[in-house]
Amino acid sequence: MIPKRSIQSLKMLLDSKFLLYNKPDFIPGDPISVPHRYTQLQDIEIAGLFTALFSWGNRTAIIQKSITLMQLMDDAPYDFIRNHQPSDLKKLLPFQYRTFNTTDLLYTIAFLQQHYMQYPSLETAFSQWGVTVETMLNGFHHYFFSLEDAPVRTRKHIAAPEKKSACKRLNMYLRWMVRKDNMGVDFGIWHQIEPAQLICPLDLHVARVAKRLNLIQRKPTDWLTALELTRYLQTLDANDPVKYDFALFGLGIIEKY
């Protein structure tokens, strides 16, 4: 553990790293590059969700596999989700990225098709369940698996706070969709959820940096630790705490801090 810094010096450090990484040249090497291939809201939502679900392991592999799936959907994921026929699904198979396999893919497509038959945006799949991200993520988990014969094996791919998970991938997805600024990285296309409500994505790399900077004290990489980290970041910027995800990610992954 490094010596404690003052809040002012920490803010200066994290603000400088946020400005360093929150800019367009960050996009090509990051999984967020996949939804950036699209302009239609629903295409961005769908490409973003699949990419977020695949976001563990090597970033290059994540991007390549996500693009492959989008190409199998004719590079028009919303049209594919809404209008595919059984014969179209055969073009996707077999499909696997790490432990996300054909069963998981087909169920996710079925869920998305059902949702978009009722709502114009995927934001409602989260926002309708409460006023905190915790209730939204728990609600999304139950909603996602509400279709008949939902496969048990797919549950490991949709995290929930009630399962003690840090929900890193879904919190990252919410950051992409909700955060609003003029830098062009995050999309800011959802409006029922405010940036101030977001929880910082927490993985082992971010947790390592946060512990070195004395931002968190808890040892597990779980939901309570994600809350602890976010509460500290709120002291630096109450309206946009997860902007510091750029800083912590950059320090951990790129700078090996």
Helices and strands as residue ranges (DSSP letters): H 7-21, G 24-26, G 31-33, G 35-37, H 41-53, H 59-72, H 77-83, H 86-90, H 102-116, H 124-127, H 133-144, G 152-157, G 161-163, H 168-178, G 195-197, H 204-212, H 223-236, G 241-243, H 244-249, I 250-254
